[in-house]
């Protein structure tokens, strides 16, 4: 079968395949049917899928079940009981990075980045294009590029740090992306994050770091973890303002019912990341 030219990235191809699986999980589509949806040969599709997910489409389909969301909640470890499990730490090849989150001081927050130089870069990742920005103390922004594109991402960075000097820094940001997504290259040093936010927001983001990989928790449980059990709505707002995607894992927060809930960078991407994490762990 001759391959047809295809403008999609690998992530977009896999996301399209997963969307098809979600819509047709009851009929358990086979390899040929999935490949046909992407205009690829079964051999090429299988090879692409294994390179991306580290497993076969058949195994992926086993993970993707109607009860996936509820299963994540049932597995959830109470956030406060996992305080020693900071972020992406652990023996798994996916979680080689020890994440250290540092909040700016009230004085630094007030200065709006004055005296700081921020470097940014745009790179490929397993989940589409990713925008990364760095200070000399760590990652200050990481977001997946959504339809409004790079200009909007750069504008959000400028709005968050309006007094900072901002310049392109492809080499430094490329090293960060490699640390995050290259499973064959484990990191042996801390991966620092520098965030600017209110005390409540920072508390929520720290709580997100304590959710074990491959698990999920609800907004209500996060609210309990930060000592505000009736503030689920405020927690949801803070989660939505998370400035560092993937590393501060807001994709692990789902609704109490087990539904995926929203995601700043797209619900489909949220599900892809969750499934990818679970497959790496298994």
C-alpha positions in Angstrom: 0.0 0.0 0.0 1.5 3.3 -1.0 1.6 5.9 1.8 -0.2 9.1 1.1 1.5 12.4 1.9 0.3 13.5 5.4 0.7 17.0 6.9 0.0 15.9 10.5 2.7 15.6 13.2 3.2 12.2 14.9 1.3 13.5 17.9 -1.6 14.7 15.7 -1.7 11.3 14.0 -1.8 9.4 17.3 -4.3 11.8 18.8 -6.6 11.2 15.8 -6.2 7.4 16.2 -7.1 7.7 19.9 -10.1 9.9 19.2 -11.2 7.1 16.8 -10.7 4.5 19.5 -12.7 6.5 22.0 -15.6 6.7 19.6 -15.4 3.1 18.6 -14.1 1.3 21.7 -17.1 -1.0 21.8 -16.3 -2.5 18.5 -12.6 -3.0 19.3 -11.2 -1.8 16.0 -8.2 -3.7 14.7 -4.9 -2.6 13.3 -6.0 -2.4 9.7 -9.0 -0.3 10.5 -7.0 2.1 12.6 -4.3 2.4 9.9 -6.9 3.1 7.3 -8.2 6.1 9.3 -4.7 7.7 9.0 -4.1 6.7 5.4 -1.1 4.5 6.5 -0.2 0.9 6.0 -0.8 -1.3 9.0 3.0 -1.9 9.3 3.8 1.8 9.2 1.0 2.7 11.7 2.1 -0.1 14.1 5.7 1.1 14.0 4.7 4.8 14.5 2.4 3.9 17.4 5.1 1.8 19.2 7.7 4.5 18.7 5.3 7.1 20.3 3.6 5.0 23.0 6.2 2.3 23.7 3.5 -0.3 23.2 1.1 -1.8 20.5 -2.2 -0.3 19.5 -3.9 -3.5 20.9 -2.4 -3.0 24.3 -3.3 0.7 24.2 -6.9 -0.3 23.4 -6.9 -2.4 26.6 -6.0 0.6 28.6 -8.6 2.8 27.0 -11.8 1.7 28.6 -15.1 3.4 29.3 -14.2 3.2 33.0 -10.8 4.8 32.5 -11.6 8.0 34.4 -13.3 6.2 37.4 -10.3 3.8 37.5 -8.0 6.7 37.9 -10.0 8.0 40.8 -10.2 4.6 42.4 -6.4 4.4 42.3 -5.9 7.9 43.6 -3.6 8.2 46.6 -4.6 10.9 49.0 -2.5 13.9 48.1 -1.2 14.7 51.6 -0.1 11.1 52.1 2.2 11.3 49.1 4.1 14.4 50.2 7.4 12.6 49.7 6.5 11.8 46.1 7.4 15.1 44.5 6.3 15.4 40.9 8.0 13.2 38.4 10.2 11.3 40.9 10.5 7.5 40.9 12.1 4.6 39.2 10.1 4.6 36.0 12.0 5.6 32.9 9.3 8.3 32.4 9.8 9.8 35.8 13.5 10.4 36.0 13.2 14.0 36.9 13.1 15.4 40.4 11.1 18.5 40.3 11.8 21.4 42.6 9.2 24.2 42.6 10.2 27.7 43.8 7.8 30.5 44.1 9.0 34.1 43.6 9.1 36.2 46.7 6.5 38.9 47.3 9.1 41.5 46.4 9.9 39.7 43.2 6.2 39.3 42.4 5.7 43.1 42.9 8.7 43.9 40.6 7.0 42.0 37.7 10.2 40.4 36.5 12.3 43.6 36.5 16.0 42.7 36.2 15.2 39.2 34.9 16.1 37.8 31.5 13.8 35.2 30.1 14.7 32.8 27.3 12.1 31.0 25.3 12.0 28.3 22.6 9.5 26.3 20.6 10.0 22.6 20.2 8.4 19.3 19.2 7.1 16.9 21.9 5.1 13.7 22.0 2.0 15.9 22.5 2.5 18.5 19.8 4.5 21.8 19.8 5.6 23.0 23.2 6.6 26.5 24.2 9.2 26.7 27.0 10.5 29.8 28.9 13.3 29.9 31.4 14.8 32.2 34.0 18.3 31.7 35.4 16.5 29.9 38.3 14.4 27.4 36.3 11.4 26.9 34.0 8.9 29.6 34.4 6.5 28.6 31.6 5.7 25.5 29.6 2.6 25.2 27.5 1.4 23.3 24.5 0.6 25.3 21.4 -3.1 25.5 20.8 -4.9 27.0 17.7 -4.0 30.6 18.6 -0.4 29.7 18.2 3.0 31.0 19.2 2.1 34.8 19.3 -0.5 34.1 22.0 2.0 32.0 24.0 4.6 34.8 23.8 2.0 37.4 24.8 1.0 35.3 27.9 4.6 35.1 28.9 5.0 38.9 28.5 1.9 39.5 30.6 3.1 37.3 33.4 6.6 38.9 33.5 5.9 42.4 32.0 9.1 44.0 33.2 11.5 41.2 32.2 13.8 41.2 29.2 12.6 38.4 26.9 14.7 36.8 24.2 14.8 33.6 22.1 17.0 30.8 23.6 16.5 27.7 21.5 19.5 25.8 22.8 18.7 26.1 26.5 15.0 25.4 26.0 15.8 22.4 23.8 17.8 20.8 26.6 14.8 21.1 28.9 12.5 19.5 26.4 15.0 16.6 25.9 15.1 16.1 29.7 11.3 15.9 29.8 10.4 13.6 26.9 13.5 11.6 25.9 12.9 8.4 27.8 16.3 7.0 26.8 18.2 9.9 28.5 17.4 10.0 32.3 18.3 13.1 34.2 20.3 12.9 37.4 19.9 16.5 38.6 16.9 18.5 39.8 14.7 20.1 37.3 13.8 23.5 38.9 10.6 25.5 38.3 10.1 29.1 39.1 6.5 30.3 39.3 4.8 33.5 40.1 1.4 33.3 41.8 -0.7 34.0 44.9 -0.1 31.9 48.0 -3.3 29.9 47.2 -2.3 29.2 43.6 1.2 28.1 44.6 -0.3 25.8 47.3 -2.5 24.2 44.6 0.4 23.7 42.2 2.4 22.1 45.0 -0.5 19.7 45.7 -0.6 18.8 42.0 3.1 17.8 42.2 2.2 15.2 44.8 -0.2 13.3 42.6 1.6 10.1 41.7 2.1 9.5 37.9 -0.6 7.3 36.4 -3.1 8.3 39.1 -5.8 10.8 39.3 -7.5 12.9 41.9 -10.5 15.3 42.1 -10.7 19.0 42.6 -12.4 18.3 45.9 -9.4 16.2 47.1 -7.0 19.0 46.1 -9.1 21.5 48.1 -8.9 19.3 51.1 -5.1 18.9 50.7 -4.6 22.7 50.7 -6.8 23.1 53.8 -9.8 24.7 51.9 -12.3 21.8 51.6 -15.1 24.0 50.4 -13.0 25.7 47.7 -13.3 23.2 44.9 -14.3 26.0 42.4 -11.3 28.2 43.4 -9.0 25.1 43.1 -10.4 24.6 39.6 -9.5 28.2 38.7 -5.9 27.8 40.1 -5.5 24.5 38.3 -6.5 26.2 35.1 -3.9 29.0 35.6 -1.1 26.5 36.0 1.8 28.1 34.1 3.9 24.9 33.6 2.1 22.1 31.7 3.0 18.5 32.1 5.6 19.1 34.9 3.0 20.5 37.2 0.5 17.8 36.3 -2.9 19.4 36.1 -3.7 16.7 33.6 -4.1 14.3 36.6 -7.1 16.2 38.0 -10.4 14.8 36.9 -14.0 15.3 38.0 -15.5 13.4 41.0 -17.7 11.5 38.6 -14.6 10.1 36.8 -15.2 12.3 33.8 -12.1 13.9 32.3 -13.1 17.5 33.0 -11.6 20.4 31.1 -8.0 21.1 30.2 -6.4 24.3 29.2 -4.6 22.7 26.3 -7.4 20.5 25.1 -9.3 17.6 26.6 -8.0 15.2 23.9 -4.5 16.1 24.7 -5.2 15.6 28.4 -6.4 12.0 27.7 -3.4 11.3 25.5 -1.0 12.4 28.2 -2.8 10.3 30.9 -2.8 7.2 28.8 0.8 7.8 27.8 1.8 8.0 31.4 0.0 4.9 32.4 1.5 2.9 29.5 5.0 4.0 30.5 4.4 2.9 34.0 3.1 -0.5 32.9 
